[in-house]
Amino acid sequence: DGIHVMRRYYEKRQTGKEPIRAVKDTFSELGTPIIITSFTTMIGFLSLLISEFSVIQQFGLVTALGVFIALVVSFFLLPALLSFSKVKTKTQNMPVNTKAYKFLDLLAELIFKQKVAIIILSGLIVIVSAFIIPRVHKSVDWSLCLKKGSKAHRAEMLLRRDFGGTVPVQALVKGQIKDPFTLKAMRYLERYLETVPSVSETQSIASVISEMNEVMNNRYVVPETRAGVANLWFLLEGEDIVEQLVKEDHKEGLIQAKLDTWDSGILAESLDNINQFIKALPEKLVLIDLGEVSHEVREALLKIRSERMTDNLMWDIRKRHVVEREKLNSIVKTAILGKGIKQDSHGIVRQKTMDYLLSDEVEVDTISALNAAAIARDIMEEIKRNTNIDRKRILAITKSQIIQARSEDMNELAESLEVVVREAIGMARVASALEEIRKILPPGSEETRDLFRDLKGDLWEMNENLIALGIDEYNGLPAAPDPSKIREIPISFESAGLAAVLKRMEEELVPSQVLSLFIALVLVAVTLGLIFRSLTAGLVAMLPIGLTILVNFAVMGYFNIGLDSFTAMIASVAIGLGIDTDVHFISCFKRELSRLGDELKALKKTLSTTGVAILINALTVGLGFAVLLFAGGQHMRRFGGLVALTVILSAIFTFTVLPAIIILVKPKFLRKGVKR
């Protein structure tokens, strides 16, 4: 506004008018255009208030307020200051023979003669833009807000490379967190998360319990029983890690992971995969004892266990290597059916049995090394015939070798040996299966950190008597087990954390900005139509702006600039800044056409007066935004560069396309009052 007022004021002064008269004449001509441009510009920026993003809303609101303050300053402060300028005693005619004005006259003649060609060229620009704009992507790396090479940027790259990244990915788990099968379900989701691209460093209370169990019992797995979990949980009481991962009432827990990128496209893809997986998880688990079901149901349950174990193994291997699922599943099935214990693994059972019989913990004191060896040998022979050895058979074997002992001590010994033997059998089965898996893994897998620890924990599930099913899996069993032998475990999962927020932002960005742009275009067009009392006036004024917006997005598509909360605002900025030049141009052209009665003369006069102000305005505003090219964040640099480009393009299209359309279409609202 200030540029247009000052330009027009000095034009009046150069004709010999006194300051106050020059001010009055200036505002009699520009007062209405200034009010129109200010309010239409405010409409363009206020349209951003419908955005879902507070940063965009604030930008629109504060900028609209700034425009209003500029309007007040233009109407009150600026004319007051201009009225103090000195009165010139000699009339100075405005120079008309300078090279600049000759160029503007030649430009006016070119536009007048080539108006059809300009319209055709504009149409070609629209077509080319329509082909390029689809290349604009919503995938934006938010770390570009950091200056490349800065401390913050180097820290971000370091954390990505060595610590899994800085974007937290979380899953909220609701249920009885202390229940072992709730913890196992959490570990199941954790394993899957590790296979999602760019996601790593998963952690939950389930993995902490598994680590404790690995230290205490040499297996990285959640214990099968509540007592086993309670014993390990007791050691964690009061630790900060528990408060970070579990709510105080133990009914909610977090699974945490990290994303090694701020790229919204990768982030959205990863979250989609996670949400899809979570959606397929059951909301209720049904716990079944394998020893209390029929043979038919047991086979069905073992098949489910086989597939689940294969999933776990595949996920733990996939994040480091690649193997065929069919081969892995074949190994798991063999191990679950008890056919996978090799001859050299039998020594594990024998040795564990002897170690216990000769330890200080044994219930009977009169066991010699010879008797211990005989008991271990007989138990091993029984296992070869029947893997599921029970306490009764163990008691018979021990009584055959230990004669002088109390009956109560022998019963306790048989009970303890059953636990030792079952665990030893489990270790043997795991060792045999693990050896087979080694054969299908790529060379060098032994050196992979924690791989075999994880695989060993995955395989241990085959030794557990209890299995938890989803409600759909339970209903799909050939015959439902006795309800008295099961219990139900409610559980639910949902994604959470900053990654989910960023994904929601990415999803809502484009729709909200498209709606904002549409509302701004309609409101500005209607406002101009009411002011000029012609709908055509509103549509004509919006054409250069629409062309500017199309070219802006085409440039973004061509240079692979993503759509983010910065670049998404440029369309509204284009309306806010572009409407100013269009209204001033139309107002001046209408005034000059009414005075001169000739389109070419009116165009020359418009370009040499208001046109110069538009050009100065475009350069000053464009350079003002171009300063942002020196900002630290790459997003801010892109925003500044694109706005500067938009301002320049808007001025160019106002100089060329707008007069070409006006002269070609000859709208009625411009010809009212034209001298004949």
Disulfide bonds with the S-S distance in Angstrom:
none
